[in-house]
Amino acid sequence: MRARSARRVNKMDAAHKTGPALEKTYRFLLWLVPTVEKFPRSQKFPLGDRIQAAALDVLEGLIEATYRRERAGHLARWRQANRSDWN
C-alpha cells in the first residue's frame, strides 16, 4: 500500500513540474511503442511509423512549449503548422 502511494506522489510531482499534457503524452508514447511493435508486419511500417511520428511530433511541440518563455506564440505557430500538414 505504501509503495503504491509513493508511486502516485511521484507521478503527481512529475506532472506538476512538466505539466499534465506533457506527462500524459509521454505515458501514451510508453504504451504506444510496444503496441505498434505488435502490429502485423504489413501494417507495422506504413501505419505504425506514421502513428509514432505524429505522437512524437506532439510530444516535441509540448516539450518546446513547456520550456519556452513565450509559450502562446509558439503554440499558435505549432498549431498552424500542424493544420497545414493535415489539409
PyMOL commands that place a pseudoatom at each C-alpha (Angstrom):
pseudoatom trace, name=CA, resn=MET, resi=1, chain=A, elem=C, hetatm=0, pos=[0.000, 0.000, 0.000]
pseudoatom trace, name=CA, resn=ARG, resi=2, chain=A, elem=C, hetatm=0, pos=[2.757, 2.401, 0.892]
pseudoatom trace, name=CA, resn=ALA, resi=3, chain=A, elem=C, hetatm=0, pos=[4.703, 1.741, -2.346]
pseudoatom trace, name=CA, resn=ARG, resi=4, chain=A, elem=C, hetatm=0, pos=[1.593, 2.442, -4.398]
pseudoatom trace, name=CA, resn=SER, resi=5, chain=A, elem=C, hetatm=0, pos=[1.075, 5.713, -2.566]
pseudoatom trace, name=CA, resn=ALA, resi=6, chain=A, elem=C, hetatm=0, pos=[4.695, 6.708, -3.155]
pseudoatom trace, name=CA, resn=ARG, resi=7, chain=A, elem=C, hetatm=0, pos=[4.371, 5.992, -6.891]
pseudoatom trace, name=CA, resn=ARG, resi=8, chain=A, elem=C, hetatm=0, pos=[1.227, 8.105, -7.075]
pseudoatom trace, name=CA, resn=VAL, resi=9, chain=A, elem=C, hetatm=0, pos=[3.013, 11.014, -5.401]
pseudoatom trace, name=CA, resn=ASN, resi=10, chain=A, elem=C, hetatm=0, pos=[5.967, 10.672, -7.804]
pseudoatom trace, name=CA, resn=LYS, resi=11, chain=A, elem=C, hetatm=0, pos=[3.634, 10.747, -10.821]
pseudoatom trace, name=CA, resn=MET, resi=12, chain=A, elem=C, hetatm=0, pos=[1.877, 13.798, -9.483]
pseudoatom trace, name=CA, resn=ASP, resi=13, chain=A, elem=C, hetatm=0, pos=[5.201, 15.546, -8.807]
pseudoatom trace, name=CA, resn=ALA, resi=14, chain=A, elem=C, hetatm=0, pos=[6.387, 14.837, -12.350]
pseudoatom trace, name=CA, resn=ALA, resi=15, chain=A, elem=C, hetatm=0, pos=[3.117, 16.105, -13.844]
pseudoatom trace, name=CA, resn=HIS, resi=16, chain=A, elem=C, hetatm=0, pos=[3.268, 19.214, -11.677]
pseudoatom trace, name=CA, resn=LYS, resi=17, chain=A, elem=C, hetatm=0, pos=[6.807, 20.031, -12.807]
pseudoatom trace, name=CA, resn=THR, resi=18, chain=A, elem=C, hetatm=0, pos=[6.268, 19.419, -16.529]
pseudoatom trace, name=CA, resn=GLY, resi=19, chain=A, elem=C, hetatm=0, pos=[2.536, 19.844, -16.947]
pseudoatom trace, name=CA, resn=PRO, resi=20, chain=A, elem=C, hetatm=0, pos=[-0.161, 17.205, -17.196]
pseudoatom trace, name=CA, resn=ALA, resi=21, chain=A, elem=C, hetatm=0, pos=[-0.344, 17.250, -21.007]
pseudoatom trace, name=CA, resn=LEU, resi=22, chain=A, elem=C, hetatm=0, pos=[3.363, 16.560, -21.376]
pseudoatom trace, name=CA, resn=GLU, resi=23, chain=A, elem=C, hetatm=0, pos=[3.301, 13.832, -18.742]
pseudoatom trace, name=CA, resn=LYS, resi=24, chain=A, elem=C, hetatm=0, pos=[0.261, 12.087, -20.259]
pseudoatom trace, name=CA, resn=THR, resi=25, chain=A, elem=C, hetatm=0, pos=[1.674, 12.308, -23.784]
pseudoatom trace, name=CA, resn=TYR, resi=26, chain=A, elem=C, hetatm=0, pos=[4.914, 10.740, -22.576]
pseudoatom trace, name=CA, resn=ARG, resi=27, chain=A, elem=C, hetatm=0, pos=[2.995, 7.938, -20.866]
pseudoatom trace, name=CA, resn=PHE, resi=28, chain=A, elem=C, hetatm=0, pos=[0.968, 7.454, -24.042]
pseudoatom trace, name=CA, resn=LEU, resi=29, chain=A, elem=C, hetatm=0, pos=[4.194, 7.015, -26.012]
pseudoatom trace, name=CA, resn=LEU, resi=30, chain=A, elem=C, hetatm=0, pos=[5.448, 4.489, -23.462]
pseudoatom trace, name=CA, resn=TRP, resi=31, chain=A, elem=C, hetatm=0, pos=[2.307, 2.487, -24.234]
pseudoatom trace, name=CA, resn=LEU, resi=32, chain=A, elem=C, hetatm=0, pos=[2.259, 3.190, -27.986]
pseudoatom trace, name=CA, resn=VAL, resi=33, chain=A, elem=C, hetatm=0, pos=[5.722, 1.976, -28.976]
pseudoatom trace, name=CA, resn=PRO, resi=34, chain=A, elem=C, hetatm=0, pos=[5.334, -1.626, -27.728]
pseudoatom trace, name=CA, resn=THR, resi=35, chain=A, elem=C, hetatm=0, pos=[1.774, -1.680, -29.071]
pseudoatom trace, name=CA, resn=VAL, resi=36, chain=A, elem=C, hetatm=0, pos=[2.928, -0.721, -32.569]
pseudoatom trace, name=CA, resn=GLU, resi=37, chain=A, elem=C, hetatm=0, pos=[5.557, -3.470, -32.377]
pseudoatom trace, name=CA, resn=LYS, resi=38, chain=A, elem=C, hetatm=0, pos=[2.677, -5.959, -32.127]
pseudoatom trace, name=CA, resn=PHE, resi=39, chain=A, elem=C, hetatm=0, pos=[1.095, -4.753, -35.389]
pseudoatom trace, name=CA, resn=PRO, resi=40, chain=A, elem=C, hetatm=0, pos=[1.157, -7.221, -38.276]
pseudoatom trace, name=CA, resn=ARG, resi=41, chain=A, elem=C, hetatm=0, pos=[4.247, -6.776, -40.417]
pseudoatom trace, name=CA, resn=SER, resi=42, chain=A, elem=C, hetatm=0, pos=[2.197, -5.477, -43.339]
pseudoatom trace, name=CA, resn=GLN, resi=43, chain=A, elem=C, hetatm=0, pos=[0.869, -2.621, -41.157]
pseudoatom trace, name=CA, resn=LYS, resi=44, chain=A, elem=C, hetatm=0, pos=[3.768, -2.004, -38.793]
pseudoatom trace, name=CA, resn=PHE, resi=45, chain=A, elem=C, hetatm=0, pos=[5.847, 0.115, -41.154]
pseudoatom trace, name=CA, resn=PRO, resi=46, chain=A, elem=C, hetatm=0, pos=[3.319, 2.078, -43.234]
pseudoatom trace, name=CA, resn=LEU, resi=47, chain=A, elem=C, hetatm=0, pos=[0.819, 2.708, -40.440]
pseudoatom trace, name=CA, resn=GLY, resi=48, chain=A, elem=C, hetatm=0, pos=[2.876, 2.243, -37.278]
pseudoatom trace, name=CA, resn=ASP, resi=49, chain=A, elem=C, hetatm=0, pos=[5.620, 4.639, -38.365]
pseudoatom trace, name=CA, resn=ARG, resi=50, chain=A, elem=C, hetatm=0, pos=[3.100, 7.380, -39.170]
pseudoatom trace, name=CA, resn=ILE, resi=51, chain=A, elem=C, hetatm=0, pos=[1.331, 6.961, -35.840]
pseudoatom trace, name=CA, resn=GLN, resi=52, chain=A, elem=C, hetatm=0, pos=[4.592, 7.066, -33.910]
pseudoatom trace, name=CA, resn=ALA, resi=53, chain=A, elem=C, hetatm=0, pos=[5.878, 10.071, -35.879]
pseudoatom trace, name=CA, resn=ALA, resi=54, chain=A, elem=C, hetatm=0, pos=[2.666, 12.007, -35.214]
pseudoatom trace, name=CA, resn=ALA, resi=55, chain=A, elem=C, hetatm=0, pos=[2.788, 11.180, -31.498]
pseudoatom trace, name=CA, resn=LEU, resi=56, chain=A, elem=C, hetatm=0, pos=[6.455, 12.189, -31.290]
pseudoatom trace, name=CA, resn=ASP, resi=57, chain=A, elem=C, hetatm=0, pos=[5.654, 15.476, -33.064]
pseudoatom trace, name=CA, resn=VAL, resi=58, chain=A, elem=C, hetatm=0, pos=[3.019, 16.206, -30.428]
pseudoatom trace, name=CA, resn=LEU, resi=59, chain=A, elem=C, hetatm=0, pos=[5.475, 15.392, -27.637]
pseudoatom trace, name=CA, resn=GLU, resi=60, chain=A, elem=C, hetatm=0, pos=[8.145, 17.593, -29.222]
pseudoatom trace, name=CA, resn=GLY, resi=61, chain=A, elem=C, hetatm=0, pos=[5.730, 20.508, -29.512]
pseudoatom trace, name=CA, resn=LEU, resi=62, chain=A, elem=C, hetatm=0, pos=[4.674, 20.132, -25.894]
pseudoatom trace, name=CA, resn=ILE, resi=63, chain=A, elem=C, hetatm=0, pos=[8.282, 19.989, -24.717]
pseudoatom trace, name=CA, resn=GLU, resi=64, chain=A, elem=C, hetatm=0, pos=[9.168, 23.132, -26.644]
pseudoatom trace, name=CA, resn=ALA, resi=65, chain=A, elem=C, hetatm=0, pos=[6.078, 24.923, -25.342]
pseudoatom trace, name=CA, resn=THR, resi=66, chain=A, elem=C, hetatm=0, pos=[6.759, 23.827, -21.772]
pseudoatom trace, name=CA, resn=TYR, resi=67, chain=A, elem=C, hetatm=0, pos=[10.305, 25.103, -21.655]
pseudoatom trace, name=CA, resn=ARG, resi=68, chain=A, elem=C, hetatm=0, pos=[9.948, 28.317, -23.655]
pseudoatom trace, name=CA, resn=ARG, resi=69, chain=A, elem=C, hetatm=0, pos=[9.262, 31.642, -22.061]
pseudoatom trace, name=CA, resn=GLU, resi=70, chain=A, elem=C, hetatm=0, pos=[6.858, 32.827, -24.760]
pseudoatom trace, name=CA, resn=ARG, resi=71, chain=A, elem=C, hetatm=0, pos=[4.501, 29.852, -24.977]
pseudoatom trace, name=CA, resn=ALA, resi=72, chain=A, elem=C, hetatm=0, pos=[1.384, 31.333, -26.565]
pseudoatom trace, name=CA, resn=GLY, resi=73, chain=A, elem=C, hetatm=0, pos=[3.135, 32.385, -29.763]
pseudoatom trace, name=CA, resn=HIS, resi=74, chain=A, elem=C, hetatm=0, pos=[4.930, 29.066, -30.046]
pseudoatom trace, name=CA, resn=LEU, resi=75, chain=A, elem=C, hetatm=0, pos=[1.740, 27.067, -29.588]
pseudoatom trace, name=CA, resn=ALA, resi=76, chain=A, elem=C, hetatm=0, pos=[-0.093, 29.182, -32.173]
pseudoatom trace, name=CA, resn=ARG, resi=77, chain=A, elem=C, hetatm=0, pos=[2.687, 28.629, -34.747]
pseudoatom trace, name=CA, resn=TRP, resi=78, chain=A, elem=C, hetatm=0, pos=[2.828, 24.905, -33.955]
pseudoatom trace, name=CA, resn=ARG, resi=79, chain=A, elem=C, hetatm=0, pos=[-0.947, 24.555, -34.218]
pseudoatom trace, name=CA, resn=GLN, resi=80, chain=A, elem=C, hetatm=0, pos=[-0.977, 26.359, -37.579]
pseudoatom trace, name=CA, resn=ALA, resi=81, chain=A, elem=C, hetatm=0, pos=[1.860, 24.211, -38.918]
pseudoatom trace, name=CA, resn=ASN, resi=82, chain=A, elem=C, hetatm=0, pos=[0.071, 21.030, -37.923]
pseudoatom trace, name=CA, resn=ARG, resi=83, chain=A, elem=C, hetatm=0, pos=[-3.199, 22.145, -39.504]
pseudoatom trace, name=CA, resn=SER, resi=84, chain=A, elem=C, hetatm=0, pos=[-1.451, 22.607, -42.833]
pseudoatom trace, name=CA, resn=ASP, resi=85, chain=A, elem=C, hetatm=0, pos=[0.005, 19.078, -42.549]
pseudoatom trace, name=CA, resn=TRP, resi=86, chain=A, elem=C, hetatm=0, pos=[-3.461, 17.542, -42.338]
pseudoatom trace, name=CA, resn=ASN, resi=87, chain=A, elem=C, hetatm=0, pos=[-5.003, 19.528, -45.214]
for i in range(1, 87): cmd.bond("trace and resi %d" % i, "trace and resi %d" % (i + 1))
show_as sticks, trace
zoom trace
